[in-house]
Amino acid sequence: MTMPLEHLSRNGHLNSFFIDGEWRKPKGSARGIVVNPATEEAVCQIPLGNDEDVAMAVSAARRAFATWGRTKPEYRAGLLDRLQAHLEARSELIAQCLSLEMGAAIGYARTAQVPLAIAHVKTARDVLTTFPFVEQRSHTALTREPIGVCALITPWNWPLYQITAKVAPALAAGCTVVLKPSELSPLDALLFAEAIEEAGFPAGVFNLVQGDGPGVGASLASHPDVDMISITGSTRAGIAVAQAAAPTVKRVAQELGGKSPNVILPDADLNRAVSLGIAAAFRNLGQSCSAPTRMIVPGALLSEIESIAKRAADEMVVGDPLSESTTHGAIANRAQFDRIQSMIGVGISEGAKLVTGGQGRPRGLNAGLYVKPTVFSEVRTGMCIAQEEIFGPVLCIIPYETVEEAVTIANDTVYGLGAHVQGKDMDVVKEVASQIRAGQVHLNYPAWDPHAPFGGFKQSGNGREYGLEGMLEYLEVKSILGYF
């Protein structure tokens, strides 16, 4: 079986950027190291771009926009169809890549990380084929036109998924793009660029520049020929990008941090609500901005809930990401591993009850960035572990006495990205959901919907991704009076 590094090295793409339809050597000499978190060994180096690389990519995107922005929707839809096919053909290679660069369990990479990412391409294509780019309002035409050159900054935790969630709707809208993936998990972006090239997108429509935030990210944010910047990352990074973008008054879309609540109502089926709540909080090892890591539960049922939570967490198999029996692999990078270990220590020092897990690696794992699935109970909403985003498999169980108090606790956060509500009385479930200040609320663990817009309230950011609203982010509205 071909491995990602073997494939990328053979094609010469490991040391190149994709700019203006060609694989080009970077202008600078800076290098970044890609580490396999399962072994903590360096597996390769990648070039890190500089201002000159960014300028070349933005210039290519600007030239391409003159024609790409005026192409027919049918033409763009056809290219998205071809992109989807090329990604599907690479699905196993991409899954292996995600396991290598960020420690994702291979089964999870195959069944979630890769197919959900590809679904964003199909969704953008489907939205495009029925989208009304011109609407009539009295005698005025409301036209929606692509905003222009878009800089897209994506994170390390859902690498390909976040790339497709941004690139696909931007291209569908008629924008041209410059992508900066995370320098910590950058290899899947090279495979994506190969699929773009093979699908036949015109030169300059998609450009890839590897690099870090202070270098490439800041350069993109401040570049006067970039019309829009979209970032998924920490709230700190989002603030820095917005500040750099302000002098050129470009549009800024931000999908940032979260501390999502999961309200368990008194009539909920506890076995289902709690066990699936653990699964939701710990999917991707809790490295999801919308992970429901605050489980808000009836105080009278706390003991039973603790038992179910412990059993569900202890059943998880943490280990070698390439093992078929592993359910949860390694934490994606050393900085995040250290952060999780530190915050578990904070929870213990704050007096929260440690139900299971704790500091250190799971038994039998003496190397690699492995974390014990950890559950705290008797957590108070003011504790650091209940307020700060940990971004790991750490759950806080917070008891409440009344449903009104549960809603208050759910909203007691600077974030507002996702939320969950569990219960049998749907009238109550819906009423609670309506009171939670979050951009997306899940009722009784529904199926994932790629057309459901995703984004945050408060410090979780602004703007929306996925589906129709995801494409609208990349469009400007023009009113033409007297058109009809």
C-alpha positions as a printed NumPy array, in Angstrom:
array([[  0.   ,   0.   ,   0.   ],
       [  1.32 ,   3.451,  -0.927],
       [  1.978,   5.639,   2.112],
       [  1.363,   9.429,   2.131],
       [  5.025,  10.406,   2.457],
       [  6.057,   7.985,  -0.276],
       [  3.368,   9.384,  -2.573],
       [  4.125,  13.055,  -1.876],
       [  7.875,  12.592,  -2.079],
       [  7.638,  10.693,  -5.363],
       [  5.642,  13.521,  -6.93 ],
       [  7.908,  16.197,  -5.494],
       [  4.969,  17.913,  -3.816],
       [  6.253,  17.579,  -0.26 ],
       [  8.631,  20.497,  -0.798],
       [  6.445,  22.644,  -3.048],
       [  3.582,  25.114,  -2.955],
       [  0.731,  25.005,  -5.471],
       [  0.522,  28.491,  -7.015],
       [ -1.055,  29.584, -10.304],
       [ -1.662,  26.019, -11.419],
       [  1.921,  24.864, -10.85 ],
       [  3.961,  23.219,  -8.104],
       [  6.607,  25.789,  -7.194],
       [  9.565,  25.891,  -4.876],
       [  9.147,  28.304,  -1.955],
       [ 10.996,  31.591,  -1.977],
       [ 12.268,  31.314,   1.593],
       [ 14.359,  28.721,   3.412],
       [ 12.347,  28.292,   6.615],
       [ 11.214,  24.766,   7.405],
       [  8.662,  23.202,   9.688],
       [  8.782,  19.712,  11.17 ],
       [  5.829,  17.331,  10.928],
       [  5.691,  14.994,  13.924],
       [  3.829,  11.696,  14.197],
       [  2.025,  12.112,  17.54 ],
       [  1.757,   8.351,  18.028],
       [  5.533,   8.051,  18.26 ],
       [  6.644,  11.675,  18.784],
       [  9.112,  11.152,  15.961],
       [  9.684,  13.637,  13.156],
       [  8.473,  12.174,   9.87 ],
       [  9.306,  14.96 ,   7.432],
       [  9.948,  18.64 ,   6.956],
       [  7.829,  21.103,   5.007],
       [  8.687,  24.539,   3.667],
       [  7.193,  27.538,   5.45 ],
       [  6.157,  30.386,   3.19 ],
       [  6.974,  34.066,   3.479],
       [  5.589,  37.386,   2.247],
       [  6.936,  36.768,  -1.247],
       [  5.143,  33.424,  -1.531],
       [  1.934,  35.027,  -0.303],
       [  2.272,  37.885,  -2.798],
       [  2.696,  35.412,  -5.681],
       [ -0.346,  33.386,  -4.611],
       [ -2.571,  36.425,  -4.094],
       [ -1.505,  37.877,  -7.438],
       [ -2.363,  34.595,  -9.168],
       [ -5.742,  34.489,  -7.453],
       [ -6.44 ,  38.114,  -8.42 ],
       [ -5.671,  37.461, -12.095],
       [ -7.765,  34.294, -12.141],
       [-10.735,  36.013, -10.513],
       [-11.245,  38.248, -13.545],
       [-12.524,  35.262, -15.507],
       [-13.425,  32.68 , -12.85 ],
       [-15.828,  35.084, -11.131],
       [-17.846,  35.315, -14.354],
       [-18.025,  31.611, -15.195],
       [-21.356,  29.839, -15.435],
       [-22.563,  28.012, -12.305],
       [-22.917,  24.849, -14.392],
       [-19.227,  24.957, -15.24 ],
       [-18.179,  25.393, -11.618],
       [-20.563,  22.599, -10.551],
       [-18.963,  20.247, -13.053],
       [-15.499,  20.943, -11.655],
       [-16.754,  20.349,  -8.108],
       [-18.133,  16.999,  -9.249],
       [-14.705,  16.097, -10.585],
       [-13.027,  17.287,  -7.394],
       [-15.312,  15.042,  -5.366],
       [-14.421,  12.069,  -7.557],
       [-10.675,  12.688,  -7.222],
       [-10.943,  13.023,  -3.451],
       [-12.915,   9.794,  -3.254],
       [-10.219,   8.06 ,  -5.291],
       [ -7.66 ,   9.276,  -2.735],
       [ -9.761,   8.502,   0.342],
       [ -7.566,   5.723,   1.756],
       [ -4.39 ,   7.7  ,   1.137],
       [ -5.922,  10.716,   2.895],
       [ -7.06 ,   8.579,   5.836],
       [ -3.531,   7.206,   6.237],
       [ -2.209,  10.754,   6.027],
       [ -4.529,  12.017,   8.781],
       [ -3.517,   9.136,  11.008],
       [  0.162,   9.946,  10.429],
       [  0.075,  13.721,  10.862],
       [ -2.5  ,  14.165,  13.638],
       [ -2.893,  10.779,  15.302],
       [ -6.458,  10.047,  14.2  ],
       [ -7.528,   6.44 ,  14.689],
       [ -7.537,   4.924,  11.206],
       [-11.114,   3.705,  11.565],
       [-12.272,   7.186,  12.536],
       [-10.31 ,   8.768,   9.69 ],
       [-11.972,   6.397,   7.225],
       [-15.527,   6.717,   8.561],
       [-15.638,  10.364,   9.678],
       [-12.707,  12.639,   8.866],
       [-12.54 ,  11.797,   5.157],
       [-16.172,  11.126,   4.121],
       [-17.566,  14.097,   6.029],
       [-14.965,  16.301,   4.362],
       [-15.922,  15.058,   0.925],
       [-19.595,  15.672,   1.783],
       [-18.84 ,  19.405,   1.969],
       [-17.807,  19.341,  -1.692],
       [-21.033,  17.618,  -2.715],
       [-23.086,  20.003,  -0.58 ],
       [-21.475,  23.07 ,  -2.155],
       [-22.13 ,  21.64 ,  -5.587],
       [-25.78 ,  20.921,  -4.738],
       [-26.314,  24.434,  -3.339],
       [-24.722,  25.95 ,  -6.435],
       [-26.996,  24.16 ,  -8.898],
       [-30.176,  25.675,  -7.432],
       [-28.89 ,  29.016,  -6.145],
       [-30.684,  32.175,  -7.418],
       [-27.855,  34.57 ,  -8.292],
       [-30.438,  37.134,  -9.504],
       [-33.73 ,  37.838,  -7.747],
       [-36.45 ,  40.389,  -8.473],
       [-37.716,  42.807,  -5.84 ],
       [-40.216,  45.188,  -7.411],
       [-38.261,  46.929, -10.203],
       [-34.891,  46.132,  -8.616],
       [-32.616,  43.198,  -9.351],
       [-30.773,  41.794,  -6.344],
       [-27.67 ,  40.108,  -7.67 ],
       [-25.216,  38.08 ,  -5.647],
       [-21.654,  38.236,  -6.876],
       [-18.45 ,  36.584,  -5.619],
       [-16.576,  38.762,  -3.155],
       [-13.209,  38.146,  -4.818],
       [ -9.937,  36.73 ,  -3.526],
       [-10.409,  34.773,  -0.301],
       [ -7.668,  33.763,   2.118],
       [ -8.626,  30.617,   4.015],
       [ -6.857,  29.569,   7.222],
       [ -7.618,  26.075,   8.507],
       [ -6.732,  24.229,  11.747],
       [ -4.969,  21.002,  12.665],
       [ -7.831,  19.149,  14.359],
       [-10.135,  18.462,  11.379],
       [ -7.662,  19.216,   8.582],
       [ -9.335,  18.112,   5.334],
       [-12.843,  18.671,   6.737],
       [-12.151,  22.345,   7.383],
       [-10.411,  22.771,   4.031],
       [-13.422,  21.51 ,   2.097],
       [-15.867,  23.422,   4.319],
       [-14.189,  26.658,   3.175],
       [-12.728,  25.978,  -0.254],
       [-15.751,  24.244,  -1.792],
       [-18.345,  26.999,  -1.13 ],
       [-15.817,  29.719,  -2.01 ],
       [-15.151,  28.123,  -5.381],
       [-18.859,  27.469,  -5.89 ],
       [-19.584,  31.145,  -5.303],
       [-17.042,  32.135,  -7.954],
       [-14.253,  33.272,  -5.65 ],
       [-10.587,  32.418,  -6.013],
       [ -8.673,  31.259,  -2.965],
       [ -5.35 ,  31.081,  -1.2  ],
       [ -5.279,  28.314,   1.408],
       [ -3.013,  28.255,   4.449],
       [ -3.459,  24.959,   6.299],
       [ -2.049,  24.379,   9.767],
       [  1.69 ,  23.815,   9.718],
       [  1.113,  21.09 ,  12.345],
       [ -0.987,  18.858,  10.056],
       [ -0.216,  20.086,   6.546],
       [  0.141,  16.945,   4.454],
       [ -3.523,  16.304,   3.628],
       [ -3.656,  19.79 ,   2.051],
       [ -1.083,  18.62 ,  -0.503],
       [ -3.298,  15.681,  -1.429],
       [ -6.235,  18.079,  -1.728],
       [ -4.221,  20.349,  -4.042],
       [ -3.409,  17.331,  -6.217],
       [ -7.135,  16.585,  -6.515],
       [ -7.786,  20.221,  -7.465],
       [ -5.107,  20.009, -10.159],
       [ -6.401,  16.733, -11.583],
       [ -9.997,  17.992, -11.555],
       [ -8.947,  20.692, -14.02 ],
       [ -9.58 ,  23.94 , -12.168],
       [ -8.061,  26.875, -14.082],
       [ -4.662,  28.185, -12.986],
       [ -4.818,  30.587, -10.044],
       [ -8.312,  29.661,  -8.912],
       [ -6.882,  27.626,  -6.016],
       [ -3.492,  28.322,  -4.457],
       [ -1.779,  26.622,  -1.521],
       [  0.909,  28.236,   0.633],
       [  2.145,  26.348,   3.693],
       [  3.249,  28.355,   6.713],
       [  2.604,  29.461,  10.261],
       [  0.275,  32.109,  11.618],
       [  2.776,  34.909,  12.337],
       [  4.245,  34.477,   8.874],
       [  1.793,  33.438,   6.178],
       [ -1.389,  33.963,   8.194],
       [ -0.574,  37.541,   9.146],
       [  0.6  ,  38.33 ,   5.607],
       [ -2.668,  37.078,   4.128],
       [ -4.76 ,  38.952,   6.69 ],
       [ -3.089,  42.275,   5.939],
       [ -2.724,  41.899,   2.165],
       [ -4.645,  44.677,   0.366],
       [ -5.616,  42.428,  -2.57 ],
       [ -7.34 ,  39.873,  -0.324],
       [-11.06 ,  40.677,  -0.186],
       [-12.051,  38.224,   2.549],
       [-10.357,  36.071,   5.131],
       [-11.944,  33.069,   6.798],
       [-10.267,  31.423,   9.786],
       [-11.063,  28.411,  11.902],
       [ -8.936,  28.342,  15.025],
       [ -8.607,  29.597,  18.574],
       [-10.282,  32.788,  19.715],
       [ -6.82 ,  34.247,  20.245],
       [ -5.869,  33.548,  16.63 ],
       [ -9.179,  34.936,  15.399],
       [ -8.607,  38.2  ,  17.222],
       [ -5.109,  38.52 ,  15.738],
       [ -6.424,  37.927,  12.204],
       [ -9.246,  40.452,  12.65 ],
       [ -6.798,  43.078,  13.896],
       [ -4.451,  42.506,  10.959],
       [ -7.369,  42.65 ,   8.506],
       [ -8.931,  45.838,   9.905],
       [ -6.805,  48.439,   8.062],
       [ -7.882,  47.049,   4.673],
       [-11.543,  46.652,   5.736],
       [-11.797,  43.144,   4.328],
       [-14.553,  40.766,   5.36 ],
       [-13.535,  38.5  ,   8.235],
       [-15.327,  35.22 ,   8.998],
       [-14.306,  33.444,  12.192],
       [-15.137,  30.   ,  13.531],
       [-13.375,  29.981,  16.875],
       [-13.449,  28.322,  20.29 ],
       [-16.243,  26.664,  22.205],
       [-17.286,  25.166,  25.521],
       [-20.484,  23.507,  24.459],
       [-23.165,  22.399,  26.944],
       [-25.096,  19.14 ,  26.873],
       [-28.263,  19.572,  28.94 ],
       [-29.671,  16.259,  30.197],
       [-33.297,  16.836,  31.177],
       [-34.875,  14.858,  34.045],
       [-36.975,  12.672,  31.727],
       [-34.1  ,  11.684,  29.428],
       [-33.156,   8.052,  28.813],
       [-29.974,   8.228,  30.911],
       [-28.163,   5.266,  29.406],
       [-28.543,   6.703,  25.923],
       [-28.155,  10.362,  26.844],
       [-25.012,   9.926,  28.924],
       [-23.219,   7.247,  26.885],
       [-23.787,   9.095,  23.612],
       [-22.85 ,  12.315,  25.391],
       [-19.479,  10.811,  26.262],
       [-19.05 ,   9.682,  22.647],
       [-19.932,  13.149,  21.345],
       [-17.63 ,  14.945,  23.778],
       [-14.713,  12.616,  23.083],
       [-15.045,  12.174,  19.311],
       [-11.774,  13.128,  17.684],
       [-10.371,  12.908,  21.233],
       [-12.291,  16.017,  22.221],
       [-10.307,  18.043,  19.696],
       [-13.408,  19.694,  18.281],
       [-14.438,  23.278,  18.931],
       [-18.078,  22.225,  19.277],
       [-17.443,  19.19 ,  21.526],
       [-20.15 ,  19.075,  24.252],
       [-17.707,  18.873,  27.154],
       [-20.035,  20.374,  29.781],
       [-22.681,  17.777,  30.706],
       [-25.354,  19.582,  32.727],
       [-27.399,  17.028,  34.665],
       [-30.142,  16.738,  37.316],
       [-28.467,  16.725,  40.731],
       [-30.799,  13.98 ,  41.982],
       [-29.498,  11.625,  39.275],
       [-25.806,  12.467,  39.647],
       [-24.643,   9.13 ,  41.033],
       [-26.303,   7.097,  38.284],
       [-24.983,   9.461,  35.62 ],
       [-21.443,   9.171,  36.988],
       [-21.602,   5.373,  36.723],
       [-22.794,   5.462,  33.109],
       [-20.192,   8.078,  32.176],
       [-17.367,   6.088,  33.745],
       [-18.393,   2.907,  31.974],
       [-18.639,   4.664,  28.591],
       [-15.285,   6.407,  28.971],
       [-13.515,   3.273,  30.196],
       [-14.744,   1.298,  27.169],
       [-12.799,   3.53 ,  24.807],
       [ -9.696,   1.93 ,  23.318],
       [ -6.83 ,   4.424,  23.245],
       [ -3.756,   3.313,  21.343],
       [ -1.897,   2.954,  18.056],
       [ -3.856,   4.972,  15.471],
       [ -3.16 ,   2.383,  12.776],
       [ -4.657,  -0.478,  14.794],
       [ -8.118,  -1.489,  13.619],
       [ -9.186,  -2.03 ,  17.249],
       [ -8.274,   1.507,  18.345],
       [-11.209,   3.871,  18.825],
       [ -9.168,   6.885,  19.933],
       [ -5.617,   7.571,  18.808],
       [ -3.082,  10.167,  19.89 ],
       [ -3.474,  13.862,  20.665],
       [ -2.442,  15.815,  17.576],
       [  0.586,  17.682,  18.921],
       [  2.782,  18.143,  21.994],
       [  1.496,  21.611,  22.898],
       [ -2.066,  20.318,  23.05 ],
       [ -1.039,  17.212,  24.995],
       [  0.666,  19.4  ,  27.605],
       [ -2.363,  21.703,  27.765],
       [ -4.696,  18.775,  28.472],
       [ -2.432,  17.35 ,  31.17 ],
       [ -2.193,  20.766,  32.819],
       [ -5.97 ,  21.317,  32.781],
       [ -6.636,  17.881,  34.29 ],
       [ -4.33 ,  18.944,  37.11 ],
       [ -6.276,  22.197,  37.446],
       [ -9.534,  20.257,  37.77 ],
       [ -8.087,  18.118,  40.544],
       [ -6.724,  21.158,  42.373],
       [-10.082,  22.925,  42.063],
       [-11.719,  20.085,  43.976],
       [-13.727,  18.495,  41.174],
       [-14.472,  14.801,  41.658],
       [-12.334,  12.63 ,  39.364],
       [-14.682,   9.881,  38.15 ],
       [-12.211,   8.266,  35.749],
       [ -9.013,   9.047,  33.884],
       [ -6.58 ,  11.624,  35.183],
       [ -3.076,  12.761,  34.356],
       [ -0.502,  10.67 ,  32.528],
       [ -0.751,   8.216,  29.667],
       [ -3.14 ,   5.24 ,  29.699],
       [ -1.693,   2.029,  31.082],
       [  0.665,   0.261,  28.711],
       [  1.4  ,   3.334,  26.597],
       [  4.834,   4.61 ,  27.562],
       [  5.477,   6.821,  24.536],
       [  3.355,   8.945,  22.251],
       [  0.846,  11.7  ,  22.926],
       [ -1.84 ,   9.526,  24.495],
       [ -4.355,  10.844,  27.034],
       [ -6.704,   9.057,  29.411],
       [-10.383,   9.777,  28.691],
       [-11.202,  11.819,  31.794],
       [-14.498,  12.587,  33.508],
       [-14.924,  15.094,  36.334],
       [-18.114,  15.383,  38.384],
       [-19.436,  17.784,  41.004],
       [-18.046,  20.568,  38.858],
       [-19.17 ,  24.113,  39.596],
       [-19.787,  26.382,  36.638],
       [-17.24 ,  28.919,  37.858],
       [-14.33 ,  26.446,  37.851],
       [-11.604,  26.906,  35.25 ],
       [-12.285,  23.459,  33.784],
       [-15.921,  24.508,  33.213],
       [-14.996,  27.819,  31.592],
       [-11.815,  27.268,  29.585],
       [-11.635,  25.28 ,  26.377],
       [ -9.46 ,  22.233,  27.095],
       [ -9.659,  20.704,  23.611],
       [ -9.168,  17.148,  24.749],
       [-11.088,  14.148,  26.141],
       [-12.052,  15.851,  29.401],
       [-15.722,  16.063,  30.425],
       [-17.211,  18.204,  33.205],
       [-20.433,  16.961,  34.814],
       [-22.255,  19.927,  36.345],
       [-25.368,  19.274,  38.473],
       [-28.469,  21.488,  38.516],
       [-31.644,  21.647,  40.591],
       [-34.126,  23.208,  38.138],
       [-34.373,  23.38 ,  34.367],
       [-34.117,  27.164,  34.618],
       [-30.79 ,  26.749,  36.407],
       [-29.652,  24.312,  33.713],
       [-30.266,  26.947,  31.034],
       [-28.383,  29.54 ,  33.086],
       [-25.402,  27.192,  33.422],
       [-25.523,  26.374,  29.696],
       [-25.236,  30.073,  28.867],
       [-22.582,  30.759,  31.51 ],
       [-19.715,  30.889,  29.011],
       [-18.017,  33.414,  26.765],
       [-18.567,  30.947,  23.92 ],
       [-21.635,  30.023,  21.911],
       [-20.771,  27.559,  19.175],
       [-22.672,  24.318,  19.754],
       [-25.085,  22.834,  22.281],
       [-27.036,  19.637,  22.947],
       [-30.333,  18.95 ,  24.733],
       [-31.629,  15.489,  25.702],
       [-35.153,  14.625,  26.83 ],
       [-38.367,  12.8  ,  25.948],
       [-40.821,  15.714,  26.135],
       [-40.018,  17.465,  22.864],
       [-41.895,  20.606,  23.834],
       [-39.552,  21.042,  26.79 ],
       [-36.511,  20.032,  24.737],
       [-37.32 ,  22.639,  22.089],
       [-38.018,  25.317,  24.69 ],
       [-34.656,  24.731,  26.349],
       [-32.926,  24.771,  22.954],
       [-34.529,  28.113,  22.125],
       [-33.003,  29.66 ,  25.243],
       [-29.428,  28.508,  24.664],
       [-27.194,  31.13 ,  23.051],
       [-25.373,  29.001,  20.488],
       [-25.173,  28.818,  16.721],
       [-26.095,  25.146,  16.438],
       [-28.152,  23.029,  18.847],
       [-28.548,  19.235,  18.589],
       [-31.663,  17.587,  20.001],
       [-31.363,  13.959,  21.125],
       [-28.244,  13.276,  19.018],
       [-29.581,  13.71 ,  15.475],
       [-27.756,  12.645,  12.343],
       [-25.134,  15.047,  10.994],
       [-26.546,  17.443,   8.403],
       [-24.025,  19.068,   6.015],
       [-26.691,  21.613,   5.054],
       [-27.158,  22.841,   8.648],
       [-25.275,  26.154,   9.008],
       [-22.49 ,  26.089,  11.58 ],
       [-20.998,  29.039,  13.439],
       [-20.945,  30.84 ,  16.731],
       [-22.422,  33.438,  19.018],
       [-20.259,  35.578,  21.314],
       [-16.537,  34.737,  21.335],
       [-17.088,  31.659,  19.187],
       [-16.893,  33.903,  16.144],
       [-19.101,  35.251,  13.403],
       [-20.366,  34.096,  10.045],
       [-21.622,  30.649,   9.082],
       [-20.27 ,  27.636,   7.251],
       [-21.928,  24.632,   5.548],
       [-24.863,  24.557,   3.188],
       [-26.56 ,  27.626,   1.699],
       [-25.353,  29.975,   4.428],
       [-21.811,  28.749,   3.886],
       [-21.875,  29.919,   0.271],
       [-23.586,  33.209,   1.132],
       [-20.499,  34.15 ,   3.175],
       [-18.526,  34.419,  -0.059],
       [-21.037,  36.585,  -1.927],
       [-21.715,  40.324,  -2.091],
       [-25.209,  41.76 ,  -2.701],
       [-25.645,  44.295,  -5.483],
       [-28.901,  46.177,  -6.046],
       [-29.604,  47.226,  -9.647],
       [-32.575,  49.614,  -9.664],
       [-34.706,  49.882, -12.805],
       [-33.593,  46.438, -13.963],
       [-37.149,  45.14 , -14.424]])
